[in-house]
């Protein structure tokens, strides 16, 4: 699943387990259209969990090319299906995540939409200016990501309402995911070894991708003037952005 706001450098990409409705991982970056980044995020998720799902459903497009490569390399070792059959393509509107997106957007709008629109309307932010975009990303990405992480934690540990027309169980996503047999679901995950992950990383080159959305020199310049960006409260990033923009 993914969302990109082209006016502001804020893009979301993540993975959602259809059966349990658990959000597996979420990433906020300046863009989610780079296939190398998307592949790196998926690999990092697999490295952390050491579990790969039997099947993926993703949008068809170039941005998932490396993700599919990593998945296919790792799934070829299990023998239950061909690597090609382990990936299913389809529009995101059919991925049964509409409620999650709606509630996430409501949360983001409550905290940040008004702030960002004011910066744009009052001339403090030019979406065509690379420096403005980088400063805004430096300030906003970690703060918005923190709010999204809080929402994901709440979502994964709260009971979801039964959706009309679905056979998926009703319950708490984390409990359904961790105890699928109690909800009549068969566990379709496969364990991954360190050796398998190392091979996939070497063949795909996925670890060659940077893990920072800003160039090192620019980040250092920003941190010299605003070092504690992670501690900024959700109500304050617009003011901090204007202050940082003024000195840079």
C-alpha positions in Angstrom: 0.0 0.0 0.0 1.2 3.5 -0.7 0.3 7.2 -0.7 2.3 10.1 -2.1 1.6 13.8 -1.7 3.5 15.5 -4.5 3.0 19.1 -3.2 4.8 18.1 0.0 7.7 15.6 0.3 5.7 13.1 2.3 5.1 9.6 1.1 3.9 6.5 2.8 4.6 2.9 2.0 3.7 -0.2 4.0 2.6 -3.8 4.2 -0.8 -5.0 5.5 -1.7 -8.6 6.4 -5.1 -9.2 4.8 -6.2 -12.1 7.1 -5.5 -10.4 10.4 -5.6 -6.7 9.3 -2.3 -6.2 11.1 -0.1 -3.5 9.7 3.2 -5.3 9.2 5.4 -2.3 8.5 5.0 1.4 7.6 7.6 3.8 6.1 7.4 7.6 5.7 9.9 9.1 3.2 10.2 11.9 0.7 9.0 9.5 -2.0 7.7 6.0 -2.4 8.3 5.7 -6.1 11.9 4.5 -6.0 11.9 0.7 -6.6 15.3 0.4 -4.7 13.8 2.1 -1.6 10.7 0.0 -1.7 12.8 -3.2 -2.0 15.0 -2.1 0.8 12.0 -1.5 3.1 10.6 -4.9 2.4 14.0 -6.6 2.9 14.4 -4.8 6.3 11.0 -6.0 7.3 12.0 -9.6 6.4 15.3 -9.3 8.2 13.5 -8.1 11.4 10.7 -10.7 11.4 12.6 -13.6 9.8 9.2 -14.7 8.3 8.1 -14.4 4.6 4.5 -14.7 3.6 3.3 -17.3 1.2 1.8 -14.8 -1.2 2.1 -11.0 -1.8 -0.6 -8.9 -3.4 0.9 -5.6 -4.8 0.2 -2.9 -7.4 1.7 -3.7 -10.8 4.4 -1.1 -11.5 8.1 -0.4 -11.7 8.4 0.7 -8.0 7.9 -2.9 -6.8 10.4 -4.5 -9.1 13.2 -5.0 -6.5 10.6 -6.0 -3.9 9.4 -8.8 -6.2 13.0 -9.8 -6.9 13.8 -10.2 -3.2 10.5 -12.1 -2.6 11.1 -14.4 -5.5 14.7 -15.2 -4.5 13.6 -16.2 -1.0 10.4 -18.0 -1.9 12.1 -20.3 -4.4 13.6 -22.3 -1.5 10.2 -23.6 -0.2 8.9 -25.7 -3.1 5.1 -25.1 -2.5 4.7 -22.9 -5.6 6.8 -21.2 -8.2 8.2 -17.8 -7.3 6.0 -16.2 -10.0 2.9 -17.6 -8.4 3.8 -16.2 -5.0 3.2 -12.7 -6.3 -0.3 -11.5 -7.2 -0.9 -8.2 -8.9 -4.0 -6.0 -8.4 -5.2 -2.5 -7.8 -4.8 -1.2 -4.3 -8.5 -0.3 -4.1 -9.1 -4.1 -3.9 -6.7 -4.7 -1.1 -9.4 -4.3 1.7 -7.5 -1.5 3.5 -9.9 1.3 2.8 -10.9 1.7 6.5 -7.2 1.8 7.6 -6.4 4.5 5.0 -9.4 6.6 5.9 -8.6 6.6 9.7 -4.9 7.3 9.0 -5.8 10.2 6.8 -8.1 11.6 9.4 -5.4 11.4 12.0 -2.8 13.1 9.7 -5.2 15.8 8.7 -6.0 16.6 12.3 -2.4 17.2 13.1 -0.7 18.4 10.0 -2.9 19.3 7.0 -3.7 22.8 8.3 -0.1 23.5 9.2 1.2 22.5 5.8 -1.4 24.4 3.9 -0.6 27.5 5.9 3.1 27.3 5.1 2.1 27.0 1.4 -0.5 29.8 1.4 1.6 32.2 3.3 4.7 31.8 1.1 6.9 30.0 3.5 7.1 26.9 1.4 7.7 26.6 -2.4 7.0 23.0 -3.6 9.3 23.7 -6.6 12.2 24.7 -4.4 14.5 21.8 -3.6 15.9 23.4 -0.4 12.4 24.1 0.9 11.4 20.5 0.2 14.5 19.2 2.0 14.0 21.4 5.0 10.4 20.5 5.3 11.3 16.8 5.0 13.9 17.1 7.7 11.4 18.6 10.1 8.2 16.8 9.2 9.2 13.3 8.2 10.3 12.1 11.7 7.4 13.8 13.4 4.7 12.5 11.1 6.3 9.1 11.2 6.1 9.1 15.0 2.4 9.9 14.8 1.9 7.1 12.2 3.7 4.6 14.4 1.5 5.5 17.3 -1.6 5.0 15.2 -0.2 1.6 13.9 0.4 0.5 17.5 -3.2 1.5 18.4 -4.6 -0.2 15.3 -2.8 -3.5 15.7 -3.9 -3.8 19.4 -7.5 -2.7 19.0 -10.5 -4.8 18.0 -11.5 -4.2 14.4 -15.2 -4.2 13.3 -16.3 -7.1 11.1 -16.5 -5.9 7.6 -19.5 -6.7 5.5 -19.0 -9.2 2.7 -15.7 -10.6 4.0 -14.7 -14.0 5.4 -11.9 -12.6 7.5 -12.3 -13.0 11.3 -13.2 -10.2 13.7 -10.8 -9.4 16.5 -7.5 -7.7 17.5 -5.0 -7.8 14.6 -2.0 -8.7 16.7 -3.9 -11.6 18.3 -5.2 -12.9 15.0 -1.8 -12.7 13.5 0.0 -14.4 16.4 -2.6 -17.1 17.0 -4.2 -17.7 13.6 -5.3 -21.3 14.5 -7.7 -19.9 17.1 -9.5 -17.9 14.4 -9.7 -20.7 11.9 -6.8 -19.4 9.8 -3.9 -21.5 8.5 -0.4 -19.9 9.1 1.1 -19.4 5.7 4.4 -17.9 6.8 7.8 -19.4 6.1 10.9 -19.0 8.3 14.0 -17.3 6.9 17.5 -18.1 7.8 20.4 -15.6 8.0 22.1 -17.4 5.1 19.0 -17.1 2.9 18.7 -13.4 3.7 22.4 -12.9 3.0 22.1 -14.6 -0.4 19.0 -12.5 -1.3 20.8 -9.3 -0.4 23.9 -10.2 -2.4 22.0 -11.3 -5.5 19.6 -8.4 -5.5 21.9 -5.6 -4.3 19.1 -4.4 -2.0 21.5 -3.3 0.8 23.3 -0.9 -1.5 20.4 1.5 -1.1 20.9 4.5 1.3 18.8 4.4 4.5 18.6 8.2 4.7 16.2 10.5 2.7 18.5 13.5 2.9 22.1 14.0 1.7 24.6 13.8 4.5 25.9 17.4 4.1 22.4 18.8 4.1 21.3 16.8 7.2 24.4 17.9 9.1 23.6 21.6 8.2 20.0 21.2 9.5 21.1 19.3 12.6 23.6 22.1 13.5 20.7 24.5 13.8 17.9 22.1 14.9 19.5 19.0 16.5 16.5 17.6 18.5 13.9 17.3 15.7 12.6 14.0 17.1 11.5 15.8 20.3 9.3 18.4 18.5 5.7 18.2 19.5 3.1 17.6 16.8 1.8 21.2 17.2 5.2 22.8 16.6 6.8 21.6 13.3 5.5 24.5 11.2 7.2 27.0 13.5 10.4 25.0 13.7 10.4 24.7 9.9 10.1 28.5 9.5 13.0 29.1 12.0 15.2 26.6 10.2 14.4 27.9 6.8 15.3 31.4 7.9 18.8 30.5 8.9 19.5 28.1 6.0 
